[in-house]
């Protein structure tokens, strides 16, 4: 009788560990080749962008984001990040006012654009973000309330990754006053393959990582 109980106990333990082994093996198979959305942040410094310096307005400077994506910033003072925002008709966001845009595609879908403002009021302003899926937003846009950003010290605009936007442009015009910014933050999603975690599993023991 004891022998039979012993055999049954061993069989039950074997089946239990075999089940654990099969579950882990299934997870490993499912994980192979699966793509995951990874959130990435990149920045464009307004202060001393592209190594520029000085206390006078720079009409246009071409450089890169911190991750090496081509970008252009215009109508700003490098040493302070002050933006020229009071030129011409504010609602037209003409090219004499501040702007920043990427000249190369972001390596993923843009989900958020943020402009970190260090000085300046938010009344009577026309600040907006325009986006594109296929080409740089180099042309000066007409102000559209649907593209307006929100916030105070950080002006931001969010998008869905499914839209596939890889280009953006911030344009800002304002009815007078001083406005300064330190940098732009671009958040985007990119696909990443993950390697399956390999487990050392013994059918008669506890799975070990």
N, C-alpha and C positions, 0 to 999 in steps of 0.2 A: 504493500500500500504506500509506504514511504517513497519507494522507487517511482511509483506512478505519479505521486504528488510532485516529486523532484523534477520529473520529465515535463510535466504540465507547466510548472513554474518557469522552467528554462524556455519553454516554447512561448509562453506569454511574454517574457522579457525580450525574446528574440523578435517577436512580432512588433512589440512596442518600439524597439530601436530601429527595426526595418522601416516602420512608418515614418519615424523622424528622418531617416536617411532619404527616403523617397520625397518627402516634403522639401527638404533642403535642395535636393537635386532638381526638383521642379522649379524652385525659386531661381536657381542658378541658370537654368535653361531660359526662363522667361526674361531674365535680366540681360542676356547676351544680345547685343545689337540694339537695345532700346535707347531711344533718344530722350533727353531730358532738357527742359527749359531752364537755363541758368541766367540769373539777373546779374548784369554787369553795370558798373558806374564808371563814367569817364568825365573829365573836367576840361574846361577851357578857361585859363586864367585871364581876367581882364587887366589886372594890374601887371605891368611889364610883360604883356603877351608877346611871345616870340622874341624875348630878349630886348624889346624896345624900351627906351627910357626917355625921360623929358617931361616938361611941364606944359607942353603945348599940345593941341589936338593933332592926332594923327588921322588922316582921312581914310587910310586903309592899310592894314598889315596882314600879311599872309604867313601862316605858320602851321602848327599842329596842336591837336589835343594832347593831353598827357599820355595817351596811349598811341600817339603817332598818326592819328587821322587828320587829314588836311582840313584847315579851318581858316576863316577870314574874319577879322574884327575891324570895324570902321567907326570913325568919329569918336575917339576916346582919348583921354590923357593917360599915358602909360604909368606915370609915377603914382597916380592917385586912383585910377579907375573911374575918373569922372567921365560921364557920357554927355555928348552934345545932343540935347533933346528938344531944343526950342527953335529949330530952324524951319521956316516956312509953314505951310498948312499942316497942322498936326494930324488931321484925319487922313492925309495922303501918305503919311510916313515916308516922306521923300528921302532920297539917298544922302542928304546932308545931315540927317539925324543918325543916332546910334544904331548899329546893327551888328549881328554876329551870325555866321552860318557855317556849316561844314561843307567842304568842297569835295570830299570823298565820302562814299557810303559808310555809315556805321555798320559794323559786322553783325548786325542783329536788328530786330524790330524795336524802334523807339517806343518806350512806355511813359516816359516823363521827361520834361525839360524844366529846369529850375534856374532862375537868375537870382543870385544872392546879392541883395542890395544893402549897402552899408550906410548910405545917406540919401535922403530925399523923401518927399511926400508922395502920396499915392492918389491925390485928387487931381482932377482935370488932366488925366494922362491917357495916352493911347499906346498901350504896350500889348503886343500880341506875338504869338508863335504860329508860323505857317509851316506846314510839313509836306513832304513829297515821298513817293515810293520809288521814283526812277531817276531823278536828276536834282542837282543842287538848286536850292532856292536863292539864286543869285539876283533875281529881279526884285525890285522894290515893290512891296504889295500895297494895296489899298486897304485901309483899316476895315476890319469886319468884326463885329461884336462877338460872333461865334468863336473867333480865334483869340479873344482877349484872355490874358492870364489873370490869376487871382492871387491874393496874398499881400503881405506888407513888406517885411524884411526879406522874405523869399517869395519871388513871383514865380508861379508854377503853372504848368499845363500838363494834363495826363492824357494818354492815348491807350488804345488796346493793342496788344502785340499782334493780334490777328489782322490789323490794318496794314501791317508790313511797311510802316514808314521808316526810311533810313536816312532821310535828309530833313533838316529843320532850319528855320531862320527866326531869330528874335529881332523885332523892330520896335523902337520906342521913340515916341514923340511926346512932348509935354508942354503945357502952357507956362513956360518959365520955371525958374528955380534950379537948384543944383541937385544932380542925381549921380551917385557913385555906386559902383558894383565891384565885387572882388573876383567872382568867377561864375561860370555856367556849369551846371551839372547835367549830364545826359545819362539817363538810365535806359538800358535796352536789354532785350532778351535774345539769347542766342542758343542754338541747339548744341548739346554736348552728349557724346556717347560715354557711358560709364562702364568700366570693366567689372565683370561679375566678381564678387568676393569669393575666394576659394576657401572651402572648409575642409578640414581633415576630419572625416567622419568614419568611425569604426562601428559596424553594426551591433557590436556587443558592448559598446561603451557610450558615454555621453559625448555628443558632438563638440569638438574643440575648434575655436576660431583660429 
